[in-house]
Amino acid sequence: MTNAIGDALSGVREVELTVTGRRSGRQIARPVWFVLDDDNVFLVPVTGSDTQWYKNVQQTPMVRLAVDGTALSSSATPITDAGQVRHIVAMFRDKYGADQFESYYPKHDVAVQVPLG
């Protein structure tokens, strides 16, 4: 794992995700929740496959993650396998609490993997 970004991610609840707009080509940044597992960051789009940043990642998979002045650019991989998505959703529920997760994430049919190395 890239130690600087790994260290910066431990103990925080949000990371800034920057994607490239599929129509505008502009860099679009937004705070998102995440979980860390085996040198990967996993993201769940709030409205699942309907989420705009997820659609942008499908077109241009290069993303940037930033927290506390530390950043990493990496290629994101959309995850559509139901079993993998369920596992990632379970990690989100453990980290953020099932009630909070369910209230903020009405649809969880996809996830995104961003390797840290």
C-alpha positions, -999 to +999 in steps of 0.1 A: +000+000+000+011+036-006+019+044+030+011+081+028-024+077+014-031+046+035-021+064+067-042+095+057-072+073+050-072+054+083-095+071+108-113+094+084-149+090+073-147+107+039-123+110+010-125+135-018-131+117-051-123+135-084-137+121-116-137+134-152-171+145-165-182+124-193-198+153-212-178+183-199-144+167-196-140+188-164-126+175-132-154+171-107-146+166-070-170+155-043-167+140-008-176+103-006-177+075+020-153+046+015-139+015+031-104+001+030-097-036+024-065-053+012-048-022-002-080-012-020-105+016-015-140+006-022-167+031-029-205+027-032-224+053-052-253+068-033-279+060-059-260+030-073-256+027-110-277+059-115-251+080-097-234+106-120-199+101-107-203+063-113-213+069-149-183+092-153-160+065-139-174+040-164-163+063-193-130+075-178-118+052-150-088+074-139-098+090-106-081+109-078-086+103-041-075+130-017-076+134+021-057+158+044-034+171+017-024+136+005-036+124-029-035+093-052-044+089-088-055+055-098-077+035-122-111+027-108-129-006-116-167-008-115-180-038-097-213-053-107-211-088-093-239-091-068-218-111-043-189-087-044-213-057-040-230-074-010-196-079+007-186-043+001-220-030+013-215-051+045-182-034+051-199+000+047-226-010+072-199-021+097-180+012+093-209+037+091-237+018+109-265+000+091-291+027+098-270+055+084-259+035+054-295+026+045-307+062+050-281+076+027-278+048+001-312+038-012-298+018-041-267-004-039-264-024-071-228-015-079-195-006-062-161+008-073-126-005-065-096+018-064-062+001-058-038+020-036-007+004-050 
